[in-house]
Amino acid sequence: MKYDEHFRNKLYGGVIGKYIGVMHGAEIESWTYEQIKDVFGEIKQYPVRFNNFCSDDDLNGPLFYMRVLQDFGTSNISERQMGHTLLNYVGERHGFFWWGGYGTSTEETAYWNLLNGIEPPLSGSIEQNGKITAEQIGGQIFSDCWGLLCPGDPARAAHFAKMMSSVSHDGNGIYGGQFVAAAIASAFTSENVEQIIESALSVIPADCEYALMVRDVVTQSKKNEGDFRKTFHFVKEKYGYQNYGGVCHIIPNAAVMVLSLIHGAGDFSDTLNICNMCGWDTDCNVGNIGTIMGVFTGAEKIPSQWTESLSDFLCASSVLGCLNIQTLSQQALQLMKLSHNLYGVEPEPYFAELFAKTEGKHFHFEFPGALHAIRVRASRNQKVLLTNTKEEAAGGERSLKVIAPYLHKGESVQVYFKSYYVPQDFQDSRYDPDFSPIVYPGDKITVMIKASNSSQQMTVCPFIRDRITGQYIKLEKAALHLSDPLQNTQNDKFQKLEFQIPTYEDILIEEIGWEFYAPIDNNMGPFTVFLDDVEIIQNPNYMIHFDKLPMERWNVLHTCVAGLTWLRGKVELEDGWLAVSGCSAPAEAYTGEIHWKNYRFQSIIRPGKGDTHRILFRVQGAMRCYAAGFMKDNRLVLWKKEKDYRVLCQCPFTWESNKEYKLTVE
């Protein structure tokens, strides 16, 4: 596969296709075919539109499972490392996937197996968990990333999918993961959906139940050309839920996916709509189909009815809050980088620069439709257009274009991105996301800007918004050099604007943006601003008193201290202190950024009940960090955690419960 613009278009198509599919099926998940037909009749569009789509297990899995290649390198990956990756990004009994109980939820069953020393592939095996549990749908719905990482290479995609699926699944549960990954990989190069299906079948045993089902449904779909409902009735009778155990078996849902591929005949919209109208596990099924068809179609040919409501925002619910605010474009770029490394391909010069940037801290616009969740807001709520364009670029070939039709004197337009999200930004609490900010006091923000206007001088003022007080804090204004085509003073150069966020105490940055002002003495006609290469340069310098932080209240069962995520235990605010307590295993809470290096971290700690009290630093997930603090028998200890804590060094120190100590780590 050639890593060119054609590849990028297909890769980004797969990433946004997954998102579209999951969002398409999310609100009718577990509905029956009959319920959907009675309520909607023919589905032609999203059944429900979201202001911001909350996290979903179908999106969490591919996003974080592929990090095994970031954490362990791209060669000689093992099932054991795959299992470690699952444990590292999953909070205990909250978020990420469905927690339905040991033996009921396949992923939860594997989680407890792994945590208690049962290594893959035994952790997901039929031998350990039984056939019904091992053959639920999870191996299939989380395997998209392997197909996107291995364009045109279904065998290698299936190899990765088999390893990851074996952590939690077995039998048909693994075959489904291999089939989906191979189908996505082959969609990069196949000419029609039948080629995609045949290629995917080639990586699993021809006589396994999954393969026999696929061929059977393909045959029936061709017999019933033009009538997917007739094929569904065949599927329901022969492969329906009544014939398979568990909450969400893989075979019925895979059958629905196959019939939608054949009846959709290569059309993106028809394929997704047919899959959604069949019911059952709709977000999972349409999500997988969305990835396959997104790659096959390419991002630029996905109809606007699906893409116009995308903001490029990707909400996740891992144990690390700094990774729960992402964009689809960031995910696509990371897939590109890993794929280049996997196949030893030298990237194009501009993409080599992008690959070298800190993960998630650089907003480029090289994918068609990429917005990086940047938003606009105007003084009188007038319509301001925001679009990805090839007209101008500071680097690469694309940028973000902002068009404001008219501003009265003194009015302004804000262009901003959210560096932190609150429950009110969402319509639900799907899969329990919690966040840490992606920008902190002390960080520097740079952007390349080009502005054009036919009359007046324009100024721009950077601003931040504080989550705790709700206040907007405006920073130093700057003048923009405008191009003026009427006077032939075209300035073809982008300006680099940068600002550093001052050091603050007790602030949690919720928004970062730029406010563009019309002159105070004149009205301003239509103007256009191009933005490119937005970068967050990390240099955090701040202090937080926990008594200043609000609680984020999603619902009765889901509350968290603002800016923190947690692994396990009880985490809340008591009398101005962050109170953390656990029983069978250490309770842990996290904030900050995984990319911070060479920093000084200080905290006041007051030991309460128990034998161990510590502060964590260089946290890389639930399985990897360092810690310093107090241990029983009057010791001051430095630990390193790699699944379990081990002592690196220690010294005698007499400490007392309920006494305050200041700990500093450099």
SVG drawing of the C-alpha trace seen along z (x, -y; Angstrom):
<svg xmlns="http://www.w3.org/2000/svg" viewBox="-45 -55 63 83">
<polyline fill="none" stroke="black" stroke-width="0.4" points="0.0,0.0 1.4,-3.4 1.3,-5.9 0.0,-8.8 -3.1,-11.1 -5.2,-8.3 -4.2,-6.2 -4.8,-9.1 -8.3,-9.6 -9.2,-6.0 -7.6,-5.8 -9.5,-8.9 -12.6,-7.5 -12.2,-4.4 -11.7,-6.4 -14.7,-8.6 -16.7,-5.7 -16.4,-3.9 -17.5,-7.0 -20.4,-7.6 -21.5,-3.9 -21.3,-3.8 -23.2,-7.1 -25.8,-5.9 -26.6,-2.8 -26.0,-4.1 -29.5,-5.1 -31.3,-2.0 -28.8,0.5 -30.5,3.8 -33.7,2.8 -35.3,5.5 -35.9,5.4 -39.6,5.1 -39.3,2.2 -37.1,0.3 -39.4,0.8 -42.4,-0.2 -40.8,-3.4 -38.7,-4.6 -39.9,-2.6 -37.0,-3.2 -33.9,-4.7 -32.1,-7.2 -30.3,-9.4 -29.1,-9.4 -32.0,-8.4 -30.7,-10.8 -28.3,-13.7 -25.8,-14.5 -24.3,-17.8 -21.2,-15.9 -21.2,-12.1 -20.1,-10.6 -17.6,-7.8 -18.5,-4.3 -16.8,-0.9 -16.7,-0.4 -14.5,-3.5 -12.4,-2.9 -11.2,0.5 -9.6,-0.3 -8.3,-3.7 -6.4,-2.2 -5.6,1.4 -3.4,0.1 -1.3,-1.7 0.4,1.7 2.6,0.7 3.3,-2.7 4.2,-1.2 6.1,1.9 7.3,1.1 6.1,2.6 8.1,5.8 7.6,9.1 4.4,8.1 3.0,10.8 -0.4,11.7 1.0,11.0 1.8,7.4 -1.7,7.1 -3.2,8.2 -1.0,5.7 -2.3,2.9 -5.9,3.8 -5.1,3.6 -3.1,0.4 -5.9,-1.8 -9.0,-0.3 -10.4,-1.6 -11.6,1.1 -15.3,1.7 -16.0,-1.7 -15.7,-3.1 -14.2,-1.7 -16.4,1.4 -19.5,3.0 -19.2,4.2 -21.8,6.9 -20.2,9.3 -17.7,12.1 -18.9,14.8 -21.4,12.5 -19.4,9.7 -16.6,11.2 -14.2,8.3 -14.8,8.0 -14.2,11.8 -10.9,11.4 -10.0,8.3 -10.2,10.2 -8.4,13.2 -5.5,11.0 -5.4,9.1 -5.2,12.4 -2.3,13.8 -4.1,15.8 -2.2,14.7 -3.4,14.7 -4.5,16.7 -5.8,18.6 -7.4,15.4 -9.9,15.4 -10.1,19.1 -13.1,21.5 -11.1,23.7 -11.1,21.0 -14.4,19.1 -16.7,21.5 -17.8,21.4 -20.7,18.9 -18.7,16.3 -15.7,16.7 -17.8,16.2 -19.5,12.9 -19.1,10.0 -16.1,8.1 -13.3,9.7 -15.1,8.3 -16.0,4.8 -12.5,3.8 -10.5,5.1 -10.9,2.1 -7.5,0.7 -5.6,3.7 -7.1,3.4 -6.4,-0.4 -2.8,0.3 -2.2,2.9 -3.6,1.4 -3.8,4.0 -2.4,6.7 -5.3,8.7 -3.0,11.5 -1.0,9.3 -4.2,7.4 -5.7,10.8 -2.5,11.8 -2.8,8.8 -6.5,9.2 -6.0,12.9 -3.5,11.9 -5.7,9.1 -8.9,11.1 -7.4,14.0 -6.9,11.8 -10.6,11.9 -12.2,14.3 -11.8,17.7 -13.3,19.7 -15.8,17.6 -14.9,14.7 -11.4,14.7 -12.5,15.5 -14.8,12.5 -11.9,10.2 -9.7,11.7 -12.5,11.4 -13.3,7.7 -9.6,6.7 -8.9,8.5 -12.0,6.9 -10.9,3.4 -7.3,4.1 -8.5,5.4 -11.0,2.5 -8.0,0.3 -7.4,2.2 -10.5,4.2 -12.8,3.2 -16.1,4.5 -17.5,5.8 -17.5,9.4 -13.7,9.2 -13.6,7.7 -15.6,10.6 -13.5,13.3 -10.3,11.7 -11.6,11.7 -12.7,15.4 -9.2,16.4 -7.7,15.7 -10.0,17.9 -10.6,21.7 -13.0,22.5 -14.9,25.1 -15.4,22.9 -19.0,21.9 -18.2,18.2 -17.0,18.9 -19.9,21.3 -22.3,18.6 -20.7,15.9 -21.0,18.0 -24.6,19.0 -25.7,15.4 -23.9,14.2 -25.7,16.9 -29.1,15.9 -28.5,12.2 -27.8,12.8 -31.0,14.8 -32.9,12.0 -31.4,9.2 -33.1,5.9 -34.9,7.2 -32.7,7.1 -35.7,7.7 -36.3,11.1 -32.6,12.0 -32.9,10.7 -35.9,13.0 -33.7,15.9 -30.9,14.7 -33.2,14.3 -34.6,17.8 -31.3,19.6 -28.8,17.4 -30.9,15.4 -30.4,14.8 -32.6,17.7 -30.0,20.1 -27.0,18.7 -26.3,18.1 -25.1,15.0 -26.0,11.4 -24.6,10.5 -23.2,13.5 -21.0,12.8 -22.7,15.0 -26.1,13.3 -24.5,9.8 -21.9,10.9 -24.7,12.3 -26.4,8.9 -23.1,7.3 -22.6,9.6 -26.2,9.2 -25.8,5.4 -22.5,5.5 -24.1,7.6 -27.4,5.7 -25.7,2.3 -23.7,3.1 -20.9,0.8 -23.0,-2.3 -21.9,-3.8 -25.3,-5.1 -27.4,-2.1 -25.0,0.3 -25.1,-1.5 -28.8,-2.1 -29.6,1.6 -27.3,2.7 -29.0,0.4 -32.5,1.4 -31.8,5.0 -31.4,4.3 -29.6,6.3 -26.2,4.8 -26.6,1.8 -23.7,-0.4 -21.3,2.5 -22.5,3.8 -22.8,0.4 -19.5,-0.7 -17.6,2.2 -19.5,1.8 -18.8,-2.0 -15.0,-1.3 -15.1,1.1 -17.2,-1.1 -15.4,-4.3 -12.1,-2.8 -13.8,-1.4 -15.5,-4.8 -12.8,-7.2 -13.5,-10.2 -14.1,-12.7 -16.9,-10.5 -18.8,-9.9 -22.1,-11.8 -22.3,-15.1 -25.5,-13.9 -23.2,-11.9 -20.2,-14.2 -21.8,-17.6 -22.6,-17.0 -19.1,-15.7 -16.9,-18.1 -13.9,-15.8 -14.1,-15.3 -13.4,-11.9 -14.5,-11.3 -13.0,-8.3 -13.2,-6.8 -9.9,-5.3 -8.3,-5.5 -6.2,-8.4 -8.1,-11.7 -5.5,-13.4 -6.2,-10.7 -10.0,-11.0 -10.1,-14.3 -8.9,-13.4 -9.9,-14.0 -10.6,-11.6 -7.7,-13.3 -5.3,-12.6 -6.3,-9.0 -5.8,-8.8 -2.4,-10.5 -1.3,-8.0 -2.5,-5.1 -0.5,-6.6 2.7,-6.9 2.4,-3.3 1.7,-1.9 4.8,-3.7 6.9,-2.2 5.3,1.2 6.2,1.4 9.4,-0.6 8.1,-3.3 9.8,-6.7 7.1,-9.4 6.7,-12.4 8.6,-15.4 5.6,-17.3 4.2,-14.1 7.7,-13.3 7.4,-16.7 3.9,-15.8 5.0,-12.4 7.8,-14.0 5.3,-16.3 4.1,-15.4 1.1,-13.1 -2.2,-15.0 -0.5,-18.4 -0.5,-19.5 -3.6,-20.3 -3.0,-19.9 -5.7,-19.8 -4.2,-17.4 -7.1,-14.9 -10.2,-15.9 -12.8,-17.3 -10.4,-17.6 -11.5,-20.3 -9.8,-19.0 -13.0,-20.0 -12.3,-23.7 -15.5,-25.7 -16.7,-29.2 -18.8,-31.7 -19.9,-35.2 -21.2,-38.2 -24.8,-38.1 -24.9,-34.4 -24.6,-35.2 -23.7,-32.3 -19.9,-31.8 -18.7,-29.1 -15.9,-26.7 -14.5,-24.3 -11.4,-22.3 -9.9,-23.7 -7.1,-23.3 -7.1,-27.0 -4.3,-27.9 -1.8,-26.1 1.1,-27.1 2.5,-23.6 1.2,-20.6 -1.8,-21.1 -4.8,-22.0 -5.9,-24.4 -8.9,-25.5 -11.0,-28.3 -13.2,-30.6 -15.7,-32.9 -17.6,-35.6 -20.2,-37.5 -20.5,-40.8 -19.5,-42.3 -20.7,-45.6 -18.0,-47.9 -16.6,-46.5 -18.1,-43.0 -16.0,-39.9 -15.8,-36.2 -14.2,-33.6 -12.4,-30.6 -11.6,-28.1 -11.2,-24.5 -12.2,-22.9 -9.3,-21.7 -11.6,-20.2 -15.2,-18.9 -18.0,-18.9 -21.1,-16.7 -23.3,-19.6 -21.4,-19.2 -23.1,-15.8 -26.6,-14.3 -25.7,-11.2 -23.0,-9.5 -22.3,-6.7 -19.4,-4.6 -18.5,-7.0 -15.9,-9.4 -13.8,-11.6 -11.2,-14.1 -8.0,-15.9 -7.2,-19.1 -5.0,-18.9 -3.7,-22.5 -2.3,-23.9 -1.0,-27.2 2.6,-27.8 1.9,-26.1 2.6,-28.0 0.1,-28.0 1.2,-28.8 -0.9,-29.1 -0.2,-30.1 -2.9,-32.6 -3.6,-34.3 -6.5,-36.8 -8.0,-38.8 -10.4,-41.8 -11.2,-44.5 -11.2,-47.4 -10.1,-47.7 -7.4,-46.6 -8.2,-43.6 -6.9,-42.6 -6.9,-39.3 -6.9,-38.5 -6.0,-35.1 -8.2,-33.9 -8.7,-31.1 -11.8,-30.1 -11.6,-28.7 -13.8,-25.7 -13.8,-26.6 -15.0,-30.2 -16.5,-30.2 -14.5,-33.4 -12.9,-34.3 -9.3,-35.6 -8.2,-37.7 -4.5,-37.9 -2.4,-40.4 -3.9,-41.5 -2.0,-41.4 -2.6,-43.1 -3.1,-41.0 -1.5,-41.9 -4.5,-41.7 -4.4,-41.0 -6.5,-43.5 -7.2,-42.3 -8.9,-45.6 -5.7,-47.5 -3.4,-44.8 -1.6,-44.4 -2.0,-40.7 0.2,-39.2 0.7,-35.6 2.4,-34.7 0.9,-33.2 1.7,-34.9 2.9,-32.9 1.0,-34.1 2.0,-32.7 1.0,-33.3 2.1,-31.7 -0.6,-31.1 0.5,-32.8 1.1,-30.9 -2.1,-30.6 -3.3,-29.0 -6.5,-27.1 -7.5,-27.2 -8.7,-24.5 -8.5,-25.5 -11.7,-24.6 -11.2,-26.6 -8.4,-28.1 -9.1,-30.4 -8.6,-33.6 -11.1,-36.4 -11.1,-38.4 -12.3,-42.0 -13.8,-44.4 -12.5,-48.0 -14.3,-50.0 -14.9,-52.9 -16.3,-51.0 -18.3,-48.0 -16.5,-45.2 -17.7,-43.4 -17.0,-39.7 -13.6,-38.4 -11.8,-35.2 -9.3,-33.7 -7.1,-30.6 -5.6,-28.7 -3.0,-26.0 -0.5,-24.2 -2.0,-24.9 0.5,-23.5 0.5,-23.2 4.1,-23.4 4.1,-22.0 5.6,-23.9 3.1,-23.4 3.5,-25.6 0.5,-25.7 -0.9,-24.9 -4.2,-23.3 -5.9,-23.4 -8.4,-20.6 -10.9,-22.5 -11.3,-24.8 -12.3,-22.0 -15.9,-21.2 -17.3,-17.7 -18.4,-16.7 -21.8,-15.1 -23.0,-13.1 -25.6,-11.1 -26.1,-9.5 -23.6,-6.7 -21.1,-8.7 -19.3,-11.6 -15.7,-12.6 -13.5,-15.4 -13.0,-17.9 -9.7,-17.3 -9.1,-13.8 -9.7,-10.2 -9.4,-7.2 -8.4,-3.5 -10.3,-2.1 -11.3,-2.8 -13.2,-5.8 -12.1,-9.2 -13.9,-12.3 -13.4,-15.7 -13.6,-15.8 -13.0,-19.0 -10.9,-20.4 -8.8,-17.4 -8.7,-14.8 -9.7,-11.7 -8.6,-8.4 -9.2,-5.0 -9.4,-1.4 -9.4,2.1 -8.2,5.2 -5.9,3.2 -4.4,-0.3 -6.9,-3.1 -5.4,-5.5 -6.4,-8.8 -4.7,-10.6 -4.4,-14.1 -1.9,-15.8 -0.2,-14.6 1.6,-11.5 4.1,-13.4 5.5,-15.7 9.2,-15.2 11.8,-16.6 9.3,-18.2 9.1,-19.0 5.9,-17.8 5.0,-18.6 2.0,-17.6 0.9,-17.8 -0.1,-14.3 -1.9,-13.3 -1.8,-9.6 -5.0,-8.1 -5.8,-4.5 -3.7,-1.8 -0.2,-0.6 0.7,-2.6 0.3,-6.2 1.9,-7.6 1.9,-10.2 2.2,-9.0 4.3,-10.5 5.2,-9.7 1.9,-7.8 1.6,-6.0 -1.6,-4.1 -3.0,-1.7 0.0,0.6 3.0,-1.8 4.1,-4.6 6.5,-5.6 5.4,-6.5 6.9,-7.9 5.5,-7.9 5.1,-6.1 5.0,-2.4 4.4,-0.6 7.2,0.0 8.2,-3.7 9.8,-3.7 10.0,-6.4 9.9,-4.5 10.4,-5.0 8.4,-2.5 8.2,-1.5 4.9,0.0 4.8,2.5 1.4,4.1 2.6,4.6 4.6,2.1 8.2,3.0 10.5,1.1 13.4,-0.7 14.9,-2.2 13.9,-3.1 15.1,-4.7 13.9,-4.9 11.3,-7.6 9.0,-7.8 5.6,-9.0 2.3,-9.3 -1.3,-9.0 -3.3,-12.3 -0.1,-14.4 0.7,-16.5 3.8,-16.0 5.1,-17.8 6.5,-15.4 8.6,-16.7 9.7,-14.7 12.0,-15.9"/>
</svg>
